[in-house]
């Protein structure tokens, strides 16, 4: 089943949440799935959420039981040694530690995307028993440089579809891959075959996306699962720049 959520609709559900990592209140909303699922949620579909950190907030180093992409889309900060600025993309394997994540003086907004909902809760490295929860993994923690986008008139009036691989997420043997598609107004292109990976997310970075008669604006998401048909990716009247993030097949 293909899942789709408007960024505008998701952010209308923004509320104050208390971070399990920093222990302080910031803001968040869910796109798909529960924010803090338990193990019984394994078959309930994808999980995706947005977190909006306060200024100069620190989330300690941690890992999750599932592979995930994270998009840092607004504000600034650091993740370990990596500088974070709009728009930075991260992929990390399950049971792979990263961080700490530290927001800058203007705060930091990021989106976490997973293909399943269970075992997604963070395990912090300052917990005394964290090593007992580790499992074998490739331990990849891959981070892009800042990805740049078009001005509105340039995007609208594009004459050709551009498909740009984003480093360092390609040339892996398990289906992991990321591309940025740039389409002028009304253009369309076939999405990847989801059976070649563990499925993929689309994330609207600029312009708007048309899907099943509905327009999806900035920061909208679509999830295509392995059993689905490949999606036709179509730009709306503003053109479209969209990240296509393919998850690796499980170990």
Phi and psi in degrees as a GROMACS rama.xvg file:
@    title "Ramachandran Plot"
@    xaxis  label "Phi"
@    yaxis  label "Psi"
@TYPE xy
-81.0359  130.3  UNK-2
-107.792  140.497  UNK-3
-140.346  141.404  UNK-4
-144.651  129.786  UNK-5
-69.8183  135.856  UNK-6
-61.3159  -38.0204  UNK-7
-62.8968  -45.1558  UNK-8
-65.7751  -41.571  UNK-9
-63.4923  -44.5823  UNK-10
-73.1843  -17.4344  UNK-11
-67.2946  -17.5485  UNK-12
-94.1732  8.99794  UNK-13
-55.1385  136.735  UNK-14
-149.425  169.237  UNK-15
-78.0505  130.413  UNK-16
-130.63  150.452  UNK-17
-94.4958  122.9  UNK-18
-68.8572  131.373  UNK-19
-71.88  -20.0258  UNK-20
-88.4482  -56.4378  UNK-21
-82.0967  -22.7066  UNK-22
79.9723  3.4925  UNK-23
-113.208  169.451  UNK-24
-87.8031  132.945  UNK-25
-135.823  -150.828  UNK-26
-125.734  152.648  UNK-27
-164.586  165.812  UNK-28
-155.923  158.828  UNK-29
-107.89  141.613  UNK-30
-94.065  -55.8628  UNK-31
-135.024  142.96  UNK-32
77.0241  179.31  UNK-33
-87.0448  153.369  UNK-34
-72.8183  -41.9228  UNK-35
-124.366  75.523  UNK-36
-74.9314  159.433  UNK-37
-105.265  178.84  UNK-38
-63.1513  -22.925  UNK-39
-73.4582  -6.31646  UNK-40
-89.6934  10.2306  UNK-41
-54.0677  -39.4219  UNK-42
-99.6616  20.5906  UNK-43
-94.7856  14.2584  UNK-44
94.7294  -171.801  UNK-45
-69.5767  163.425  UNK-46
-130.367  130.396  UNK-47
-149.073  140.843  UNK-48
-148.676  164.238  UNK-49
-118.307  139.631  UNK-50
-124.043  136.188  UNK-51
-123.771  101.757  UNK-52
-76.5082  149.883  UNK-53
-72.2989  171.238  UNK-54
-62.8885  134.5  UNK-55
58.5886  37.1192  UNK-56
-91.2431  144.335  UNK-57
-118.663  122.132  UNK-58
-102.125  118.678  UNK-59
-61.3182  159.313  UNK-60
-56.4136  141.631  UNK-61
-162.079  175.396  UNK-62
-139.219  167.592  UNK-63
-124.394  159.475  UNK-64
-81.405  0.126398  UNK-65
-130.413  150.895  UNK-66
-66.1701  149.623  UNK-67
-152.974  152.913  UNK-68
-101.367  145.418  UNK-69
-129.984  136.555  UNK-70
-115.817  123.864  UNK-71
-99.8383  105.887  UNK-72
-110.534  -14.5181  UNK-73
-155.063  153.713  UNK-74
77.0816  -167.576  UNK-75
-140.772  170.102  UNK-76
170.264  -163.552  UNK-77
-137  148.643  UNK-78
-129.445  102.234  UNK-79
61.3383  -122.591  UNK-80
-90.9066  -3.90271  UNK-81
-89.416  131.148  UNK-82
-76.3879  140.237  UNK-83
-115.383  125.095  UNK-84
-148.622  158.646  UNK-85
-65.9477  129.513  UNK-86
-112.413  125.246  UNK-87
-112.357  137.971  UNK-88
-115.903  137.705  UNK-89
-126.531  141.785  UNK-90
-123.978  138.374  UNK-91
-140.729  141.954  UNK-92
-69.6487  164.903  UNK-93
-62.2222  149.857  UNK-94
54.1398  40.6127  UNK-95
-123.291  118.358  UNK-96
-77.0151  147.96  UNK-97
-152.642  164.073  UNK-98
107.113  -170.948  UNK-99
-67.1969  157.401  UNK-100
-100.911  122.871  UNK-101
-123.955  121.377  UNK-102
-80.4193  154.41  UNK-103
-85.2588  -172.575  UNK-104
-67.6973  -17.164  UNK-105
-100.268  11.0194  UNK-106
83.4229  -176.87  UNK-107
-153.504  127.027  UNK-108
-110.677  127.341  UNK-109
-139.833  154.759  UNK-110
-116.182  131.247  UNK-111
-109.032  132.367  UNK-112
-131.078  126.172  UNK-113
-134.948  151.915  UNK-114
-83.4238  -13.8756  UNK-115
-130.59  165.899  UNK-116
-102.002  -29.2947  UNK-117
-80.4049  163.343  UNK-118
56.2602  27.8547  UNK-119
-98.2817  -9.73272  UNK-120
-65.5591  146.729  UNK-121
-72.4162  144.386  UNK-122
-117.476  115.455  UNK-123
-88.8462  142.205  UNK-124
-73.5637  -7.24471  UNK-125
-90.6831  3.61092  UNK-126
-83.2197  136.188  UNK-127
-64.2524  -25.6537  UNK-128
-106.983  20.107  UNK-129
-62.1577  -32.1917  UNK-130
-65.5697  -27.0282  UNK-131
-68.5532  -17.9718  UNK-132
-99.4514  -2.02096  UNK-133
-74.2405  148.156  UNK-134
-135.502  160.833  UNK-135
-58.1412  143.522  UNK-136
-162.729  160.615  UNK-137
-69.1254  -19.544  UNK-138
62.3461  32.7579  UNK-139
-78.9654  133.134  UNK-140
-132.459  94.9478  UNK-141
-108.432  134.065  UNK-142
-133.137  132.719  UNK-143
-82.6899  164.835  UNK-144
-77.9387  174.094  UNK-145
-62.629  131.89  UNK-146
-96.5514  130.609  UNK-147
-106.031  152.482  UNK-148
-128.628  165.345  UNK-149
-80.9335  156.369  UNK-150
-70.2377  160.489  UNK-151
-57.5638  -49.2978  UNK-152
-67.5227  -35.6038  UNK-153
-63.3378  -42.783  UNK-154
-66.2999  -47.6794  UNK-155
-57.0645  -38.824  UNK-156
-100.003  18.0025  UNK-157
-56.5428  142.985  UNK-158
-101.055  -18.9408  UNK-159
-138.037  152.805  UNK-160
-76.9695  133.035  UNK-161
-111.976  137.446  UNK-162
-125.798  108.512  UNK-163
-114.774  118.369  UNK-164
-66.8362  140.509  UNK-165
-106.261  120.66  UNK-166
-80.3911  148.088  UNK-167
-105.754  44.3158  UNK-168
-99.6948  4.72051  UNK-169
-113.888  178.008  UNK-170
62.4428  36.7817  UNK-171
-106.662  154.958  UNK-172
-94.6303  7.55296  UNK-173
-120.499  15.6576  UNK-174
98.3106  -11.8071  UNK-175
-61.7253  127.501  UNK-176
-164.911  149.026  UNK-177
-139.061  133.501  UNK-178
-133.921  149.946  UNK-179
-105.569  124.024  UNK-180
-101.222  134.366  UNK-181
-120.707  118.647  UNK-182
-128.7  136.435  UNK-183
-72.5505  171.311  UNK-184
-53.4047  128.581  UNK-185
79.5101  -5.90983  UNK-186
-73.7045  157.845  UNK-187
-146.306  160.214  UNK-188
-154.198  150.007  UNK-189
-73.5435  133.885  UNK-190
-76.3977  170.687  UNK-191
-63.5332  155.369  UNK-192
-69.678  114.976  UNK-193
-66.8452  -14.7101  UNK-194
-74.85  -13.39  UNK-195
-81.4498  -4.93663  UNK-196
-141.464  -162.553  UNK-197
-96.9161  25.9108  UNK-198
97.1614  175.029  UNK-199
-151.794  160.196  UNK-200
-106.343  145.138  UNK-201
-106.232  136.098  UNK-202
-130.171  120.036  UNK-203
-76.9296  111.593  UNK-204
-94.8476  -23.5061  UNK-205
-163.348  145.552  UNK-206
76.2836  -145.781  UNK-207
-150.002  158.601  UNK-208
-116.782  138.341  UNK-209
-102.585  129.198  UNK-210
-149.268  119.782  UNK-211
50.8889  46.4209  UNK-212
79.7515  5.99272  UNK-213
-121.543  146.644  UNK-214
-98.3369  129.347  UNK-215
-112.59  116.751  UNK-216
-87.4487  -166.015  UNK-217
-47.8664  136.841  UNK-218
67.7764  23.2016  UNK-219
-83.5727  159.876  UNK-220
-133.37  146.49  UNK-221
-131.536  136.585  UNK-222
-116.318  126.13  UNK-223
-113.997  118.407  UNK-224
-92.2755  162.701  UNK-225
-55.4941  -31.8849  UNK-226
-83.8522  -2.80064  UNK-227
-83.6694  163.176  UNK-228
-76.5918  152.564  UNK-229
-60.2704  139.76  UNK-230
-87.487  146.474  UNK-231
-87.9186  116.875  UNK-232
-91.2421  115.903  UNK-233
-124.572  131.75  UNK-234
-77.6189  147.733  UNK-235
-86.8887  -159.275  UNK-236
-73.7755  -10.3153  UNK-237
-100.034  5.18014  UNK-238
76.2143  -178.501  UNK-239
-154.18  131.248  UNK-240
-122.357  117.018  UNK-241
-135.516  134.419  UNK-242
-84.2158  133.629  UNK-243
-111.716  109.697  UNK-244
-113.327  106.642  UNK-245
-93.9722  126.715  UNK-246
-82.4183  145.421  UNK-247
-70.2242  150.622  UNK-248
-67.2108  149.552  UNK-249
-67.2636  154.903  UNK-250
